[in-house]
Amino acid sequence: MDDNELRALASKLTGTVLRAGAVTLHYFKNEAQDATRKADGSPVTLADQEAEVLILDDLKRVAPDIPVIAEEAVSRGEVPDVGSRFFLVDPLDGTREFTGGSGEFTVNIGLIENGEPVFGIVYAPALGDIYVTLGRNEAAMAKVPLPGNPGDDELSSLDLTRIASRAVGRDGLTVVASRSHGTSEGESYLEGLPLPVAGRRNIGSSLKFCLVARGEADLYPRHGPTMEWDTAAGHAVLLAAGGLVTTVDGHPFRYGKTEAGYRNTGFIAYASEDLRERLTGATS
């Protein structure tokens, strides 16, 4: 897709994530937030399930020829054949934060082309933040009022602000990490960095990518496993804002790993290529 097509997609799917976010926010505020367990042991709530149905219905209307890999559908064994282009959907990323009463959960839609995320939209309904790619090299965010009854195209009504990742400050790195998925490997990695860690931000869900994309953090290392739908939308936003993501050993971080069940290995999200080179000594 070119930039005009990507912006058009953002226009069509803004209303989708706002409505899906309204579903999750309803359960977050008004219903018991109990989670059941899927076959893989991960938690799922009614909010996940209802929001995903809404998103899938909209994607069938907006882009009927593009297959969709969606978290809850995959857990039921509904895995379509995909080619070089497909959507990845996580209707509620940060289920542990959601059930624990934290507002750090998100609705996520990402589009993959030839193994790379080219479009992403991330909405945190409890925080009122939305992040979206408007082109290959343009990402923006906006504050959203509490969900009401958004229409099909709400992008034009948002007060969008362009976001960009930052250069590393003199005082050292700000590292963003998960509230619930820390590892000893991650701590060892940070201790071995050639630049000092000046600060840490802990936050749930795909918001970690968004903090790097908006210039509030420099580095997001993740040494534990994730799924492709967990990362695609946030990864796309970070790419469009000037950052990049690699595997832990420095290889391109790719999507469409069908043989692995769309499971990711660890990764490092950097604010810039310059930062990657400074931390690894490798040039692109």
Sequence and secondary structure as in RCSB ss.txt:
>XXXX:A:sequence
MDDNELRALASKLTGTVLRAGAVTLHYFKNEAQDATRKADGSPVTLADQEAEVLILDDLKRVAPDIPVIAEEAVS
RGEVPDVGSRFFLVDPLDGTREFTGGSGEFTVNIGLIENGEPVFGIVYAPALGDIYVTLGRNEAAMAKVPLPGNP
GDDELSSLDLTRIASRAVGRDGLTVVASRSHGTSEGESYLEGLPLPVAGRRNIGSSLKFCLVARGEADLYPRHGP
TMEWDTAAGHAVLLAAGGLVTTVDGHPFRYGKTEAGYRNTGFIAYASEDLRERLTGATS
>XXXX:A:secstr
  HHHHHHHHHHHHHHHHHHHHHHHHHHHHS    EE TTS EE HHHHHHHHHHHHHHHHH TTS EEEHHHHH
TT      SEEEEEEEEE HHHHHTT S  EEEEEEEETTEEEEEEEEETTTTEEEEEEETTEEEEEE  S    
 S  GGGS  EEE     BTTBEEEEE SS   HHHHHHHHT SS EEEEEE  TTHHHHHHHTTS SEEEE S 
EEHHHHHHHHHHHHHTT EEEETTS B     GGGTSEE  EEEES HHHHHHHH    
